[in-house]
Amino acid sequence: MSEERYRIVIRCPDCKEKYILRGRLNENGEYETGFKRCVCGNEDRLNIEASLET
């Protein structure tokens, strides 16, 4: 498991909401942020960008 922290930007294409979170990569190569779904209810169609925190 990676100890590096990432800045995660999640954008919802349905309602245009934007979330900026911090997270880490898990053993499956997925970002762990605690984010579950957008306020509009969208859980699947999300645009996710990640960059390593400096």
C-alpha distance matrix in Angstrom:
0.0 3.8 6.6 9.1 11.3 13.2 16.8 17.3 20.9 22.0 25.6 27.7 30.3 32.5 33.2 31.8 29.7 27.0 23.9 21.9 18.7 15.6 12.1 8.4 6.8 5.5 5.3 8.9 9.0 10.6 11.0 11.0 14.2 16.4 18.9 20.9 24.1 26.6 29.7 31.7 29.9 28.1 24.8 24.6 26.2 24.1 23.6 20.1 19.6 16.7 17.0 15.0 16.4 18.5
3.8 0.0 3.8 5.5 8.1 10.2 14.0 15.1 18.8 20.4 24.1 26.6 29.2 31.6 32.2 30.4 28.3 25.2 22.3 19.8 16.7 13.4 10.3 6.6 5.8 6.8 7.9 10.8 9.5 10.9 10.3 10.8 13.5 16.3 18.6 21.1 24.0 26.1 29.1 31.3 29.8 28.0 24.9 24.7 25.9 23.3 22.3 18.7 17.6 14.2 13.9 11.5 12.9 14.8
6.6 3.8 0.0 3.8 6.4 9.7 13.2 15.1 18.9 20.9 24.6 27.3 30.2 32.6 32.7 30.7 28.4 25.1 21.9 19.1 15.9 12.2 9.8 6.9 8.0 9.4 11.2 14.1 12.7 13.4 11.9 11.7 13.5 16.3 18.8 21.8 24.7 26.5 29.3 31.8 30.6 29.1 26.3 26.5 27.5 24.7 23.6 19.9 18.5 14.9 14.0 11.1 11.3 12.9
9.1 5.5 3.8 0.0 3.8 6.6 10.2 12.5 16.2 18.7 22.3 25.3 28.0 30.6 30.6 28.4 26.2 22.8 19.8 16.7 14.0 10.4 8.6 6.3 7.8 10.5 12.7 14.9 12.6 13.1 11.1 11.7 13.0 16.3 18.2 21.4 23.9 25.2 28.1 30.5 29.7 27.9 25.4 25.4 26.0 22.9 21.4 17.5 15.6 11.9 10.5 7.3 7.7 9.5
11.3 8.1 6.4 3.8 0.0 3.8 6.9 9.4 13.1 15.6 19.3 22.3 25.2 27.7 27.5 25.2 22.8 19.3 16.2 13.1 10.3 6.7 5.6 5.0 7.9 11.0 14.0 15.6 13.2 12.6 9.7 9.9 10.2 13.7 15.3 18.8 21.0 22.1 24.8 27.3 26.8 25.2 23.0 23.3 23.7 20.4 19.0 15.2 13.4 9.9 8.8 6.3 5.8 8.6
13.2 10.2 9.7 6.6 3.8 0.0 3.8 6.0 9.6 12.4 15.9 19.1 21.8 24.5 24.3 21.9 19.8 16.3 13.5 10.5 8.3 5.6 5.2 5.9 8.0 11.6 14.8 15.5 12.5 11.4 8.3 9.6 9.4 13.2 13.9 17.3 19.0 19.7 22.5 24.8 24.5 22.6 20.6 20.8 20.7 17.3 15.5 11.8 9.7 6.2 5.5 4.5 5.1 8.8
16.8 14.0 13.2 10.2 6.9 3.8 0.0 3.8 6.7 9.9 13.2 16.6 19.4 22.0 21.5 18.8 16.7 13.0 10.4 7.1 6.0 4.8 6.6 8.8 11.1 14.5 17.8 18.1 15.1 13.3 9.9 11.0 9.6 13.1 13.0 16.5 17.6 17.6 20.2 22.5 22.7 20.9 19.5 19.9 19.4 15.7 13.8 10.4 8.2 5.6 5.3 6.2 5.9 9.5
17.3 15.1 15.1 12.5 9.4 6.0 3.8 0.0 3.8 6.4 9.9 13.1 15.9 18.6 18.3 15.9 13.9 10.4 8.0 5.8 5.1 5.7 6.7 9.3 10.8 13.9 17.2 16.7 13.8 11.4 8.2 9.6 8.1 11.3 10.3 13.5 14.2 14.3 17.2 19.2 19.2 17.2 15.8 16.1 15.6 11.9 10.3 6.9 5.7 4.5 6.7 8.8 9.5 13.2
20.9 18.8 18.9 16.2 13.1 9.6 6.7 3.8 0.0 3.8 6.6 10.1 12.8 15.5 15.0 12.3 10.6 7.1 5.7 4.6 6.4 8.7 10.3 13.0 14.3 17.1 20.4 19.4 16.5 13.9 11.1 12.5 10.5 13.0 10.9 13.7 13.3 12.5 15.2 16.8 17.5 15.4 14.8 15.1 13.8 10.0 8.1 5.8 5.2 6.3 8.7 11.6 12.2 15.5
22.0 20.4 20.9 18.7 15.6 12.4 9.9 6.4 3.8 0.0 3.8 6.7 9.8 12.2 12.1 9.9 8.3 5.8 5.1 6.5 8.0 10.8 11.7 14.4 15.3 17.5 20.6 19.0 16.7 13.6 11.2 12.5 10.5 12.1 9.1 11.0 10.1 9.1 12.2 13.5 13.9 11.6 11.2 11.6 10.3 6.6 5.7 4.6 6.5 8.8 11.9 14.8 15.7 19.1
25.6 24.1 24.6 22.3 19.3 15.9 13.2 9.9 6.6 3.8 0.0 3.8 6.3 9.0 8.8 6.4 5.8 4.5 6.4 8.9 11.3 14.4 15.6 18.2 18.8 21.0 23.9 22.0 19.7 16.7 14.8 16.1 14.1 15.2 11.8 12.9 10.8 8.8 11.4 11.8 12.9 10.5 11.2 11.4 9.2 5.9 5.1 6.5 8.6 11.6 14.6 17.9 18.8 22.0
27.7 26.6 27.3 25.3 22.3 19.1 16.6 13.1 10.1 6.7 3.8 0.0 3.8 5.4 5.9 5.0 5.4 6.5 8.7 11.9 14.0 17.2 18.1 20.6 21.0 22.7 25.5 23.2 21.4 18.1 16.7 17.7 15.8 16.1 12.4 12.3 9.4 6.9 9.4 8.8 9.9 7.4 9.1 9.4 7.0 5.1 6.4 8.9 11.8 14.9 18.1 21.3 22.3 25.7
30.3 29.2 30.2 28.0 25.2 21.8 19.4 15.9 12.8 9.8 6.3 3.8 0.0 3.8 5.9 5.2 7.8 9.4 12.2 15.1 17.4 20.5 21.3 23.6 23.6 25.3 27.8 25.2 23.3 20.4 19.4 20.9 19.3 19.7 16.0 15.6 12.5 10.2 12.2 10.5 11.9 9.1 11.2 10.5 7.2 6.6 7.3 10.8 13.4 16.9 20.0 23.5 24.8 28.0
32.5 31.6 32.6 30.6 27.7 24.5 22.0 18.6 15.5 12.2 9.0 5.4 3.8 0.0 3.8 5.9 8.1 11.0 13.6 17.1 19.3 22.5 23.3 25.8 26.0 27.3 29.8 27.2 25.7 22.5 21.5 22.5 20.7 20.4 16.6 15.6 12.0 9.4 10.5 7.9 9.5 7.5 10.6 10.7 8.1 8.7 10.5 13.8 16.7 20.1 23.3 26.6 27.7 31.0
33.2 32.2 32.7 30.6 27.5 24.3 21.5 18.3 15.0 12.1 8.8 5.9 5.9 3.8 0.0 3.8 5.6 9.1 12.1 15.7 18.2 21.7 23.1 26.0 26.7 28.2 31.0 28.8 27.2 23.8 22.3 22.9 20.5 20.1 16.3 15.7 12.1 8.7 8.7 6.7 9.7 8.9 12.2 13.2 11.0 10.5 12.0 14.8 17.3 20.5 23.4 26.6 27.2 30.3
31.8 30.4 30.7 28.4 25.2 21.9 18.8 15.9 12.3 9.9 6.4 5.0 5.2 5.9 3.8 0.0 3.8 6.5 10.0 13.2 16.2 19.7 21.4 24.3 25.1 27.1 30.0 28.0 25.9 22.7 20.9 21.8 19.4 19.7 16.1 16.3 13.1 9.8 10.5 9.7 12.4 11.0 13.5 14.2 11.5 10.0 10.3 12.8 14.6 17.8 20.4 23.7 24.3 27.2
29.7 28.3 28.4 26.2 22.8 19.8 16.7 13.9 10.6 8.3 5.8 5.4 7.8 8.1 5.6 3.8 0.0 3.8 6.8 10.4 13.2 16.9 18.7 22.0 23.2 25.1 28.3 26.6 24.7 21.3 19.0 19.4 16.6 16.8 13.2 13.9 11.0 7.5 8.1 8.7 11.3 10.5 12.6 14.1 12.2 10.0 10.6 12.2 14.0 16.6 19.2 22.1 22.2 25.3
27.0 25.2 25.1 22.8 19.3 16.3 13.0 10.4 7.1 5.8 4.5 6.5 9.4 11.0 9.1 6.5 3.8 0.0 3.8 6.8 10.0 13.6 15.7 18.9 20.4 22.7 26.0 24.6 22.4 19.2 16.5 17.1 14.3 15.1 12.0 13.6 11.6 8.9 10.3 11.7 13.6 12.4 13.5 14.8 13.0 9.9 9.5 10.0 11.1 13.3 15.6 18.5 18.5 21.5
23.9 22.3 21.9 19.8 16.2 13.5 10.4 8.0 5.7 5.1 6.4 8.7 12.2 13.6 12.1 10.0 6.8 3.8 0.0 3.8 6.4 10.1 12.3 15.8 17.7 19.9 23.4 22.4 20.2 17.0 13.9 14.0 10.9 11.8 9.1 11.5 10.5 8.7 10.5 12.8 14.0 13.0 13.3 14.9 14.0 10.6 10.4 9.6 10.6 11.8 14.0 16.4 16.0 19.2
21.9 19.8 19.1 16.7 13.1 10.5 7.1 5.8 4.6 6.5 8.9 11.9 15.1 17.1 15.7 13.2 10.4 6.8 3.8 0.0 3.8 7.2 10.0 13.5 15.8 18.5 22.1 21.6 19.2 16.3 12.9 13.0 9.9 11.9 10.2 13.4 13.3 12.2 14.0 16.5 17.5 16.4 16.1 17.3 16.6 12.9 11.9 10.0 9.7 9.8 11.2 13.2 12.4 15.5
18.7 16.7 15.9 14.0 10.3 8.3 6.0 5.1 6.4 8.0 11.3 14.0 17.4 19.3 18.2 16.2 13.2 10.0 6.4 3.8 0.0 3.8 6.6 10.3 13.0 15.4 19.1 19.1 16.9 14.0 10.3 9.8 6.6 8.9 8.4 12.1 13.1 13.0 15.1 17.9 18.1 17.1 16.0 17.5 17.5 13.9 13.3 10.7 10.5 9.5 10.9 12.0 11.2 14.5
15.6 13.4 12.2 10.4 6.7 5.6 4.8 5.7 8.7 10.8 14.4 17.2 20.5 22.5 21.7 19.7 16.9 13.6 10.1 7.2 3.8 0.0 3.8 7.3 10.5 13.1 16.8 17.4 15.2 12.9 9.1 8.4 6.2 9.3 10.1 13.9 15.6 16.2 18.5 21.3 21.1 20.0 18.3 19.5 19.8 16.3 15.5 12.2 11.4 9.2 9.8 9.7 8.7 12.1
12.1 10.3 9.8 8.6 5.6 5.2 6.6 6.7 10.3 11.7 15.6 18.1 21.3 23.3 23.1 21.4 18.7 15.7 12.3 10.0 6.6 3.8 0.0 3.8 7.0 9.4 13.1 13.8 11.9 9.7 6.1 5.2 4.6 8.2 9.7 13.2 15.5 16.9 19.6 22.2 21.4 20.0 17.7 18.5 19.3 16.2 15.6 12.1 11.6 9.1 10.1 9.7 9.7 13.2
8.4 6.6 6.9 6.3 5.0 5.9 8.8 9.3 13.0 14.4 18.2 20.6 23.6 25.8 26.0 24.3 22.0 18.9 15.8 13.5 10.3 7.3 3.8 0.0 3.8 6.4 9.9 11.2 9.3 8.2 5.5 5.4 7.1 10.4 12.3 15.3 18.0 19.8 22.7 25.0 23.9 22.2 19.5 19.8 20.9 18.0 17.3 13.6 13.0 10.0 10.7 9.5 10.3 13.5
6.8 5.8 8.0 7.8 7.9 8.0 11.1 10.8 14.3 15.3 18.8 21.0 23.6 26.0 26.7 25.1 23.2 20.4 17.7 15.8 13.0 10.5 7.0 3.8 0.0 3.8 6.8 7.8 5.6 5.5 4.6 6.1 9.1 12.1 13.6 16.0 18.6 20.7 23.9 25.8 24.3 22.3 19.2 18.9 20.1 17.6 16.9 13.4 13.0 10.3 11.4 10.6 12.5 15.6
5.5 6.8 9.4 10.5 11.0 11.6 14.5 13.9 17.1 17.5 21.0 22.7 25.3 27.3 28.2 27.1 25.1 22.7 19.9 18.5 15.4 13.1 9.4 6.4 3.8 0.0 3.8 5.4 5.4 5.6 6.3 6.5 10.2 12.1 14.2 15.8 18.9 21.5 24.7 26.6 24.6 22.7 19.3 19.1 20.9 18.9 18.9 15.7 16.0 13.7 15.2 14.3 16.1 19.1
5.3 7.9 11.2 12.7 14.0 14.8 17.8 17.2 20.4 20.6 23.9 25.5 27.8 29.8 31.0 30.0 28.3 26.0 23.4 22.1 19.1 16.8 13.1 9.9 6.8 3.8 0.0 3.8 5.5 7.5 9.5 10.1 13.9 15.6 17.5 18.7 21.7 24.5 27.8 29.4 27.1 25.1 21.6 20.9 22.8 21.3 21.2 18.3 18.6 16.4 17.7 16.8 18.9 21.6
8.9 10.8 14.1 14.9 15.6 15.5 18.1 16.7 19.4 19.0 22.0 23.2 25.2 27.2 28.8 28.0 26.6 24.6 22.4 21.6 19.1 17.4 13.8 11.2 7.8 5.4 3.8 0.0 3.8 5.5 8.8 10.1 13.8 15.3 16.5 17.2 19.8 22.6 26.1 27.3 24.9 22.6 19.0 17.9 19.8 18.7 18.8 16.3 17.1 15.6 17.6 17.5 20.0 23.0
9.0 9.5 12.7 12.6 13.2 12.5 15.1 13.8 16.5 16.7 19.7 21.4 23.3 25.7 27.2 25.9 24.7 22.4 20.2 19.2 16.9 15.2 11.9 9.3 5.6 5.4 5.5 3.8 0.0 3.8 6.8 9.3 12.7 15.0 15.8 17.1 19.3 21.7 25.3 26.5 24.5 21.9 18.6 17.4 18.6 17.0 16.5 13.6 13.9 12.2 14.0 14.1 16.9 19.9
10.6 10.9 13.4 13.1 12.6 11.4 13.3 11.4 13.9 13.6 16.7 18.1 20.4 22.5 23.8 22.7 21.3 19.2 17.0 16.3 14.0 12.9 9.7 8.2 5.5 5.6 7.5 5.5 3.8 0.0 3.8 6.4 9.5 11.6 12.1 13.3 15.5 17.9 21.5 22.8 20.8 18.4 15.1 14.2 15.7 13.9 13.8 11.0 12.0 10.8 13.3 13.9 16.3 19.7
11.0 10.3 11.9 11.1 9.7 8.3 9.9 8.2 11.1 11.2 14.8 16.7 19.4 21.5 22.3 20.9 19.0 16.5 13.9 12.9 10.3 9.1 6.1 5.5 4.6 6.3 9.5 8.8 6.8 3.8 0.0 3.8 6.2 9.0 9.6 11.8 14.1 16.2 19.5 21.3 19.8 17.7 14.7 14.6 15.7 13.2 12.9 9.6 10.3 8.6 11.1 11.6 13.5 17.0
11.0 10.8 11.7 11.7 9.9 9.6 11.0 9.6 12.5 12.5 16.1 17.7 20.9 22.5 22.9 21.8 19.4 17.1 14.0 13.0 9.8 8.4 5.2 5.4 6.1 6.5 10.1 10.1 9.3 6.4 3.8 0.0 3.8 6.0 7.9 10.3 13.3 15.7 18.7 20.9 19.3 17.8 14.8 15.6 17.2 14.8 15.2 12.2 13.1 11.4 13.6 13.6 14.5 18.1
14.2 13.5 13.5 13.0 10.2 9.4 9.6 8.1 10.5 10.5 14.1 15.8 19.3 20.7 20.5 19.4 16.6 14.3 10.9 9.9 6.6 6.2 4.6 7.1 9.1 10.2 13.9 13.8 12.7 9.5 6.2 3.8 0.0 3.8 5.4 8.7 11.5 13.3 15.9 18.6 17.4 16.4 13.9 15.4 16.7 13.9 14.4 11.6 12.6 11.2 13.4 13.8 14.0 17.6
16.4 16.3 16.3 16.3 13.7 13.2 13.1 11.3 13.0 12.1 15.2 16.1 19.7 20.4 20.1 19.7 16.8 15.1 11.8 11.9 8.9 9.3 8.2 10.4 12.1 12.1 15.6 15.3 15.0 11.6 9.0 6.0 3.8 0.0 3.8 6.3 9.6 12.0 14.2 17.0 15.4 15.1 12.7 14.8 16.7 14.5 15.9 13.7 15.4 14.7 17.1 17.6 17.6 21.1
18.9 18.6 18.8 18.2 15.3 13.9 13.0 10.3 10.9 9.1 11.8 12.4 16.0 16.6 16.3 16.1 13.2 12.0 9.1 10.2 8.4 10.1 9.7 12.3 13.6 14.2 17.5 16.5 15.8 12.1 9.6 7.9 5.4 3.8 0.0 3.8 6.2 8.3 10.9 13.4 12.1 11.5 9.5 11.8 13.4 11.1 12.8 11.3 13.6 13.8 16.7 18.0 18.2 21.9
20.9 21.1 21.8 21.4 18.8 17.3 16.5 13.5 13.7 11.0 12.9 12.3 15.6 15.6 15.7 16.3 13.9 13.6 11.5 13.4 12.1 13.9 13.2 15.3 16.0 15.8 18.7 17.2 17.1 13.3 11.8 10.3 8.7 6.3 3.8 0.0 3.8 7.2 9.7 11.7 9.4 9.2 6.8 9.7 12.0 10.8 13.5 12.8 15.8 16.5 19.7 21.3 21.9 25.6
24.1 24.0 24.7 23.9 21.0 19.0 17.6 14.2 13.3 10.1 10.8 9.4 12.5 12.0 12.1 13.1 11.0 11.6 10.5 13.3 13.1 15.6 15.5 18.0 18.6 18.9 21.7 19.8 19.3 15.5 14.1 13.3 11.5 9.6 6.2 3.8 0.0 3.8 6.6 8.0 6.0 5.7 4.6 8.1 9.7 8.9 12.0 12.4 15.7 17.2 20.6 22.7 23.3 27.0
26.6 26.1 26.5 25.2 22.1 19.7 17.6 14.3 12.5 9.1 8.8 6.9 10.2 9.4 8.7 9.8 7.5 8.9 8.7 12.2 13.0 16.2 16.9 19.8 20.7 21.5 24.5 22.6 21.7 17.9 16.2 15.7 13.3 12.0 8.3 7.2 3.8 0.0 3.8 5.3 5.3 5.3 6.5 9.5 9.8 8.6 11.3 12.3 15.4 17.4 20.6 23.1 23.5 27.0
29.7 29.1 29.3 28.1 24.8 22.5 20.2 17.2 15.2 12.2 11.4 9.4 12.2 10.5 8.7 10.5 8.1 10.3 10.5 14.0 15.1 18.5 19.6 22.7 23.9 24.7 27.8 26.1 25.3 21.5 19.5 18.7 15.9 14.2 10.9 9.7 6.6 3.8 0.0 3.8 5.4 7.4 9.5 12.7 12.9 12.1 14.7 15.8 18.7 20.6 23.6 26.0 25.9 29.3
31.7 31.3 31.8 30.5 27.3 24.8 22.5 19.2 16.8 13.5 11.8 8.8 10.5 7.9 6.7 9.7 8.7 11.7 12.8 16.5 17.9 21.3 22.2 25.0 25.8 26.6 29.4 27.3 26.5 22.8 21.3 20.9 18.6 17.0 13.4 11.7 8.0 5.3 3.8 0.0 3.8 5.7 9.0 11.7 11.5 11.6 14.5 16.5 19.6 22.1 25.3 28.0 28.3 31.8
29.9 29.8 30.6 29.7 26.8 24.5 22.7 19.2 17.5 13.9 12.9 9.9 11.9 9.5 9.7 12.4 11.3 13.6 14.0 17.5 18.1 21.1 21.4 23.9 24.3 24.6 27.1 24.9 24.5 20.8 19.8 19.3 17.4 15.4 12.1 9.4 6.0 5.3 5.4 3.8 0.0 3.8 6.3 9.4 10.3 11.0 14.5 16.2 19.7 21.9 25.4 27.9 28.5 32.1
28.1 28.0 29.1 27.9 25.2 22.6 20.9 17.2 15.4 11.6 10.5 7.4 9.1 7.5 8.9 11.0 10.5 12.4 13.0 16.4 17.1 20.0 20.0 22.2 22.3 22.7 25.1 22.6 21.9 18.4 17.7 17.8 16.4 15.1 11.5 9.2 5.7 5.3 7.4 5.7 3.8 0.0 3.8 6.0 6.5 7.6 11.2 13.2 16.9 19.4 22.9 25.6 26.7 30.3
24.8 24.9 26.3 25.4 23.0 20.6 19.5 15.8 14.8 11.2 11.2 9.1 11.2 10.6 12.2 13.5 12.6 13.5 13.3 16.1 16.0 18.3 17.7 19.5 19.2 19.3 21.6 19.0 18.6 15.1 14.7 14.8 13.9 12.7 9.5 6.8 4.6 6.5 9.5 9.0 6.3 3.8 0.0 3.8 6.3 7.1 10.8 12.0 15.7 17.8 21.5 23.9 25.1 28.9
24.6 24.7 26.5 25.4 23.3 20.8 19.9 16.1 15.1 11.6 11.4 9.4 10.5 10.7 13.2 14.2 14.1 14.8 14.9 17.3 17.5 19.5 18.5 19.8 18.9 19.1 20.9 17.9 17.4 14.2 14.6 15.6 15.4 14.8 11.8 9.7 8.1 9.5 12.7 11.7 9.4 6.0 3.8 0.0 3.8 5.9 9.4 11.0 14.8 17.1 20.9 23.5 25.3 29.0
26.2 25.9 27.5 26.0 23.7 20.7 19.4 15.6 13.8 10.3 9.2 7.0 7.2 8.1 11.0 11.5 12.2 13.0 14.0 16.6 17.5 19.8 19.3 20.9 20.1 20.9 22.8 19.8 18.6 15.7 15.7 17.2 16.7 16.7 13.4 12.0 9.7 9.8 12.9 11.5 10.3 6.5 6.3 3.8 0.0 3.8 6.9 9.6 13.3 16.2 19.9 23.0 24.8 28.4
24.1 23.3 24.7 22.9 20.4 17.3 15.7 11.9 10.0 6.6 5.9 5.1 6.6 8.7 10.5 10.0 10.0 9.9 10.6 12.9 13.9 16.3 16.2 18.0 17.6 18.9 21.3 18.7 17.0 13.9 13.2 14.8 13.9 14.5 11.1 10.8 8.9 8.6 12.1 11.6 11.0 7.6 7.1 5.9 3.8 0.0 3.8 6.2 9.9 12.8 16.5 19.5 21.2 24.8
23.6 22.3 23.6 21.4 19.0 15.5 13.8 10.3 8.1 5.7 5.1 6.4 7.3 10.5 12.0 10.3 10.6 9.5 10.4 11.9 13.3 15.5 15.6 17.3 16.9 18.9 21.2 18.8 16.5 13.8 12.9 15.2 14.4 15.9 12.8 13.5 12.0 11.3 14.7 14.5 14.5 11.2 10.8 9.4 6.9 3.8 0.0 3.8 6.8 10.3 13.7 17.1 19.0 22.3
20.1 18.7 19.9 17.5 15.2 11.8 10.4 6.9 5.8 4.6 6.5 8.9 10.8 13.8 14.8 12.8 12.2 10.0 9.6 10.0 10.7 12.2 12.1 13.6 13.4 15.7 18.3 16.3 13.6 11.0 9.6 12.2 11.6 13.7 11.3 12.8 12.4 12.3 15.8 16.5 16.2 13.2 12.0 11.0 9.6 6.2 3.8 0.0 3.8 6.7 10.3 13.5 15.5 18.9
19.6 17.6 18.5 15.6 13.4 9.7 8.2 5.7 5.2 6.5 8.6 11.8 13.4 16.7 17.3 14.6 14.0 11.1 10.6 9.7 10.5 11.4 11.6 13.0 13.0 16.0 18.6 17.1 13.9 12.0 10.3 13.1 12.6 15.4 13.6 15.8 15.7 15.4 18.7 19.6 19.7 16.9 15.7 14.8 13.3 9.9 6.8 3.8 0.0 3.8 6.9 10.4 12.6 15.8
16.7 14.2 14.9 11.9 9.9 6.2 5.6 4.5 6.3 8.8 11.6 14.9 16.9 20.1 20.5 17.8 16.6 13.3 11.8 9.8 9.5 9.2 9.1 10.0 10.3 13.7 16.4 15.6 12.2 10.8 8.6 11.4 11.2 14.7 13.8 16.5 17.2 17.4 20.6 22.1 21.9 19.4 17.8 17.1 16.2 12.8 10.3 6.7 3.8 0.0 3.8 6.8 9.2 12.5
17.0 13.9 14.0 10.5 8.8 5.5 5.3 6.7 8.7 11.9 14.6 18.1 20.0 23.3 23.4 20.4 19.2 15.6 14.0 11.2 10.9 9.8 10.1 10.7 11.4 15.2 17.7 17.6 14.0 13.3 11.1 13.6 13.4 17.1 16.7 19.7 20.6 20.6 23.6 25.3 25.4 22.9 21.5 20.9 19.9 16.5 13.7 10.3 6.9 3.8 0.0 3.8 6.3 9.1
15.0 11.5 11.1 7.3 6.3 4.5 6.2 8.8 11.6 14.8 17.9 21.3 23.5 26.6 26.6 23.7 22.1 18.5 16.4 13.2 12.0 9.7 9.7 9.5 10.6 14.3 16.8 17.5 14.1 13.9 11.6 13.6 13.8 17.6 18.0 21.3 22.7 23.1 26.0 28.0 27.9 25.6 23.9 23.5 23.0 19.5 17.1 13.5 10.4 6.8 3.8 0.0 3.8 6.4
16.4 12.9 11.3 7.7 5.8 5.1 5.9 9.5 12.2 15.7 18.8 22.3 24.8 27.7 27.2 24.3 22.2 18.5 16.0 12.4 11.2 8.7 9.7 10.3 12.5 16.1 18.9 20.0 16.9 16.3 13.5 14.5 14.0 17.6 18.2 21.9 23.3 23.5 25.9 28.3 28.5 26.7 25.1 25.3 24.8 21.2 19.0 15.5 12.6 9.2 6.3 3.8 0.0 3.8
18.5 14.8 12.9 9.5 8.6 8.8 9.5 13.2 15.5 19.1 22.0 25.7 28.0 31.0 30.3 27.2 25.3 21.5 19.2 15.5 14.5 12.1 13.2 13.5 15.6 19.1 21.6 23.0 19.9 19.7 17.0 18.1 17.6 21.1 21.9 25.6 27.0 27.0 29.3 31.8 32.1 30.3 28.9 29.0 28.4 24.8 22.3 18.9 15.8 12.5 9.1 6.4 3.8 0.0
